[in-house]
Amino acid sequence: MGRLSAHDLIDLVLDDDSWTSWDTAPSRVGIDDAYAAELAAAATKSGVDESVLTGEARLRGRRIGVLVGEFGFLAGSIGRASADRIVAGIERATREGLPLVAAPISGGTRMQEGTPAFVQMVRISAAVAAHRTAGLPYLVYLRNPTTGGVMASWGSLGHVTVAEPGALVGFLGPRVYEALYGRAFPEGVQTSENLYAHGIIDAVLPPDEIADILDRALTILMAAREGVAPVADPGQESVPDVDTWDCVTRSRRPDRPGVRRLLRYGASDVVPLNGTGQGERDPGLLIALARFGEAPCVFLGQDRRGQTTDHPMGPEALREARRGMRLASELGLPLVTVIDTQGAALSADAENGGLAGEIARSLADLVTLDAPTLCLMLGEGNGGGALALLPADRVIAAQHAWLSPLPPEGASAIVHRDLDHAAEMARAQQVRALDLYRRGIVDRIVAEKPDAADEPEEFCRRVAAVLEHELSALLAAGPGSAEKRARRYV
């Protein structure tokens, strides 16, 4: 598929005959004759009167605001008139409470206007920030190419950001780099795929798949927060008093279901996100928008499949988790955290990456988060990397889940200078979900019959039913206070 015009993309992605333009004729006051001629030629060539179109449309029946770039008009460059149009479109979407979908394509600032055009990045970014502050979704589809001031403003502020396959996306255009430095920009850096690999964007999808991911994301992001019907309590089944070391060994089974199977069997909608948005990602953490039943949430799960001996969970995972916390706060969505980790990385890279500080900031962010929070202890819970996702309004735990300051073997090494007392240390340290339930740290235990690894689908559906019930109650109750969240640990 070749480069699509703005109207081609509108016709492809949005509901038929639903587009209504918000645009008025751009002001051309105070420009010289040469520039006026360029603008007239660009309009004739592209069939539009500026480099951006704004309006509203329906997407799968849902009303949305839309910003679409047009590369055929002076390479999609942004001047004062196009910036005025963008800002007016964003502000109208904010006033009318509409989610906003942006599809930029641009070489950046319009050189014919220079600095007065360049500084429009400030106004555009401020308008997007106000839209987000209003709790309204801002979704971005980066097209080929998106560079310069567009990439560094409205192209990089999405709650969810997807890019076209093979697109040139980056800040400094390669032609400018070569002219300034006398050598070609390294290949493979300013591409959609590389940005995805570095956790800067969430997905790489062709234009004909965009409508589906936008619809799924908006189904979650625009789900009702108030007046949600309560979900019947699935009940608390009695659980046997299984020996602590038996719980530990069962939680370590390689076939034990983790967050991916929980979402596959239990969630009604999932939109995976990717990375921090700031150049980092960690396969040990899964971040997504999700729904359990009708209840929406931001989902942060420690992914046992992504954590290996060679790549344990690092500080990047917690920075990724903190992105999810910010999303939940900004969008007014409940946050679900899932603990299932062999422990955070013990390495020079982790220390240099500020692991201890990230644990502290995660704890502080969660305790004070102005969104409802729900923690699920799903399996292993080793050390500060596990504790970093624990503080919540409600805490539920799988029967064989546990939480410990160190792996029991590590505790044995410290106290007994051997590994032989690991089981004894686990029992003494009261690490089991059942022990934590008795202390009031865990609110509910989900039974395993007798082991989640032996009944993965049924277990995941039981957990999902509890999540749906708890989330519906949290939506009704709203976020708890920091004082109340901390009180359970007294």
N, C-alpha and C positions, 0 to 999 in steps of 0.2 A: 504494500500500500504506500503510495507516494505521500508527499506532504499535503495535508488537508488544509483547506482554507477555513476561516472561522465559521462560515455558513455550512461548509461540509461537515465540520465537527458537530455543530448544532443539530443538523439533520440526522447525523449518525447516532448521537447519544441521547438526545432529549425526545420526549414524547411528540408524536406527529402534530403539527399545526398548533403547538403550545407556546411558541416563542413570541414574546412581546418585548420590543425594544424600549429601553429607558432613555435612549440617547437623543440629544438635540444637536443641531449643527455646531461644529466647533468654532470658537472665536479665532480669527486670524488677524487681529489688530496688531499693528506695529511691526509687521514682518516685511523684509525687503522683497523686491520683485523676483530675484533668483530663487529664493526659498519658496515663495508663493508658486512659482512655476513647478518646482519639485513636488510640492504638495498636490497640485492639480494633476500632475502626471501620475503620482502614486495612487490617487483616487481613481483615475481612469484605468490604471493597470489592475488594481485590486478589486474594484467594484465597491469599496467602502470608503467612508470619509475620514477615518482615523485608524490608528494601529490597534485599537481595542474597541470591542463592542460590549455593551452592558445591557442587561435586561432580566426578565424573569421567564420561567418556563415550568413545565411539569416533568418530573423524572419518575417514571412508574406511578404517575398520579399524584406525586407530592410536589407542592409548589416550592421552588428554589430561586435564589438569585444567582446570576451567572456573569462572569467576566471572561471574555475570550479574546486572545491576541490574534492579530492578523499579520503574518510575516510579509505578505505581499505589499503592505503599506510601509515603505521605507524600512524594511527588515524588522518590522515590529517594534521599532525604536519608540522610546517614551519621551515626548515633549510636554510642554505645559498643558496643551489642550487635552492630550490623552490622559495625563495625570489628573486633570480636573474631572474627566469622565470617570476614571477609576475610583477616585475618592467619592464622587457623588453616588456611584453605584454601590460602593461598600456601605456608605452611610444610609442609603435608602434601605438596603437589605437589613441593616441593624435596626432602623426605625420600625420596619414592618415585621421584625422577628423571624426573618428567613435565614435558613442555612445558605451558605454561599459556596459556590463551586467556581474555582478559578482555573483557567487553562492558558497559562502564559506561553508565549513563543516570541523571542526577542533577542536582538543583538545588544540591548541595553539602552543607555541614554542616547538621545538624539543629538549628534554632534553639531548639527546646524544651529542648535539653541544653547549648547554649552552648559555652563554652571547653573543658570536659572532652571534648566531642565534637570540637571543632576541632583539638585537639592530637593526635587519632588519626592525622592525616595523617603524623606522624612515624613511628609504628609501621608503618603501611601501607607507606610508602616504604622503610623499613628492610627489611621482609620482601621486597619486590620486589627490592631491591638484593642481598640474600642469594641470592635465586633466580637472578639474573643472574650473580652471582659464581660460582655453582656450574656455570656454563656451560650453563644450561638456557634455551631460548627463552621469551620473554614477548611475546605478540602481542596487540594491542589493537584492538577495534572500537568506535569512538566513536559513540554513538547520540544521537538528538534528544530532549532537550537533554543536554549534558554540560558542567557549569560548576562554578565554585567550587573547593572543596577536593578534589573528585574529579578534576577536570581537572588540578589542580595537584599530584596525587600519582599514584595508580595509573592515571590516564588518559593520562599523559604520559611514561611510562617504558618504552614498548614498544621491542623491537628492530625491529618492523615495526608501523606504526600506520595504520589505515584508518578512514575515517569514512563515515557514512551521508549520501547526497545531501541537501543543503539543511539539514543539522542545525545547530542552534545550539550552537556549541562555543567556549568561551572561559573566561576566569577570572571576571571580574565580571559577574554577570547584568544584562541591560539594565534590568530593573525597579529594581534597586538603584541603578544608575548614575543613572537619571532621578530617583529620590527624593533622592539625595545632591546632585546637581548641577543639578537643575531643568531639564534638557534631555534630549532623546532621545539614546541612543547612536548614533553614525554607522551607517547601514545598510551591510550587505555586508561588515562586518569580521569579526564572530563567526560565520562560516559555514564549513562544510567546504571549500567551493571556494576561499575566500580563504586558509585555512590551507594548502591544497595549493599555491596560487600562490606562497606565501611559504616553501615548503620546510619546513613544520612537520609535515605528515603525508605519508604515502607514496602514498595513493590515495583516491579517493572512489568507493564501490561500494554498490549496494543490497544488502539482506540476502540476497536469493536468489543472489548471486554470491560470498558470503563463503566458503562451504565450499571452493570451487575455489582461491581464493588462499591460504587457510590450508593446504590440502593441499599445494600447490606449495611454499609457504614451508617447511613442516615436512619435506617430502621432501628439501630441501637442508639445512636446519638440523640434522636428525636423522640425516643420512647417516653411515655408519660412518667413523670416523677411524682405527681400527686394524684390522689384518688385511685391508686392501684389496688385492685381487689386483693384482699388477703388470701394467702395460699395455705391450705390445710397443713397443720403440723404433721409430718410423717411419723412423729413419735420417737421416743428414746428407747431403743431395745436394750435389754440387759446384756451385759458382756461378761464373760467369765474372767476370773482373776488369773490371767495367763502370766507365767513367770517373766520377769523383766528381760532376761537374756533371750528368751524365746521370741519376745517382741522385737528385740534388736535384730536377731538373725532373720526373722521373717521380713522385716522392713528392707533388708539388704538383698533379698532375692532379685536376680536380674530380670525375672519375668513379672515383677510386681508392676501394676499399672501406675503410670505417672500422669502428668498434666495433659499430655497429648491424647491419651485414651480417655481421660476425664472429659475433655472437650468433645472428642469424637462421639462418645456414647451419651453425654449428658447435656450438651449445650444445644440450644435451638438455633443460634446464629453465632458465627465467629468471623471476625475480620482480623487476621494476624497483622501486627505492626512489627517494626524492625529497628532495633538499635536506639541510641540516644537522640538521634537527629543531629548529633554534633561530632560525628566521626568515630563512634565506638559502638561495638556490639559484642555480645557474649552469648555463645550457644547454650550456656548454662541457665539462661533466663528466657522464658517465653512471655511476650507481652502481646495483648490482643484486646480488641473490643468484643464483648460477648453478651449473650442473653441466656439465662436459664429460665425456661418458660417464657413469661413476658417480662421478666425482671432484667434490666440492662445493667452492665457493669464494665469497668476497666479491670482486666484480669492480668495479674502478674504471677507467674508460676515458675518456681525453680524446676528446671527440666533435667531429670535424671539421665535422659538419653544424651544430652549435650555436655554433661559433666564427666570427664574422664580423668584418669591418673595423670595423663600428660597435660590436660587442660581443665583443672578444677575451676570452680566459679571464682572470678576475679572482681576487682573493684568496678570494672566496666558494667558488670551485671547489676550492681546496685545503682550506678548512675542511670542505667536503663530503667530500673524499677522506679527511680525518682522521677523520670519522665512520665511514667504511668500515674504516679501520685499527683503530679501537676495537672495532667489531663483530667483526672477524676475531680479535682478541686475546681478547675476552670469550667468544666461542663456540667457540674452538679450530679455526677454519676457515682454510685457506690463503687468502692474499690475492693476487689477480692485479691488477697495474697495467698500464695500456696508455698508451704515449706516442705522441701524434699531435697536435702543436700548432704553430701558426704563431708561438707565443710568448705569454707573459703580457702583460696590458694594461700599456701605458705611459701613465699618465694620473694626474691629480690624485686621482680617486676611488680608483684602485688604491693610490696612496701613502697616502691617508687611511685606506684599509681594511687597511693593514699588510701589503702584499704580500711585502715582503722577509722579514718575520718569519714569515709563513705558509710560505714556501719553507724557511726554516731549520727550523721546527718539523716540517714534513713529512719533511725529510731525517733529523732526529733520531728521529722516531717510527719511520720505516721501518728505520733501521739497528738500532734496539733492539727492534723489535716481537717479542713472544713468540708468534709464529705463523709458519708457513712462508710464504715470499714468492717470487713469480715475476713478473718484469717482461717485458713484450712491447713492443719498439720496433716500432711498426707503420708509421709514416710519418715526417712531419716531427718534428724534435726541437729546437726553438728555445729556447735560453736556460734560465734558472732554473726557469721553469714546467715545462719538460720534465724537467730534472734532478731536480726535486722528487719524481718518481715512479720514479726509476731504482734506488735501492738495493734489492737483493733477494738471496735465496739463489741464484737462477738467473735469468739474463737471456738471452732469445732475441730475435732481430731478423729482420724481413723483409729481404730482400736489398737493397732500395733505401731502407731506413730510415737515418736519420742523426741525429747529435747534435752541436750546436754551441753555443758560448757566446752567439752572436748569429746572426741570419740572415747568410749570406755577404755579402749586400749591405751590411749594417751593419759587418761586419769590414772590407770594402773601404773604406767611408767613413772609418773610423778610421785605417787604415794609409795609404791612398792618396788620401784626400779626394775620392774619386769612387766610382761604382758599377760602373765598368767592369772591376774586378779581382775581382768576386765569385767567378767560377769558379776563378780562381787561388788565392784565399784558402781556398775550400772544400777544394781539394786539399792545400794546405799545412797546414791545421789537422787533417787526418786525421779527418774527420767521419763517414765511411761505416761502415756495419755491418761490412764486411769489415776495415776498419782497426781497429775496436774488437775484433773477433774475434781478430785477430792479437796485440793487446795484452792479451788475456785479460779484457777488460771484458764482452764478449758470449760466451756459452757455445755458442750454436748459431744458425745462420742458416737461415731458411726460404726456399727458392728461389722466385723469380717467373719465370713461363715465357711470355714474357720480362718481363711487367709485370702486376702484380696487377690493374690496371684492365682488362686484356684478358681476364682469366679470374677474375672476382671469386668465383664460387661455389667453383670448384676450389681457388683460393688459400685462401679462408677455411676450407675443410675440411682442407687440409694444416696450416694453423696450429692448428686445433682439435685435430687428432690429436697434434700436438706438445704442446699444452697439457695434454691428457688424460694423456699419458705422463709429462710433467714433474710434474703435480700428484699423480699416484699415487705417484711416487717421493718427493716432498716429504712426503706423508702418512706414508709409512713412515719417513722420516728425521727428521721433526720440524723445528722452527725452528733456523736456524743462529745463531751468536753474532755480536754486533756486530763483534768483532774480525775474524772471517772475512769478514763482508759488506764491511767496509771494505778488507780486504787486496787485493781485486782491483784497486783503483785505485792501488796503489803503483807 
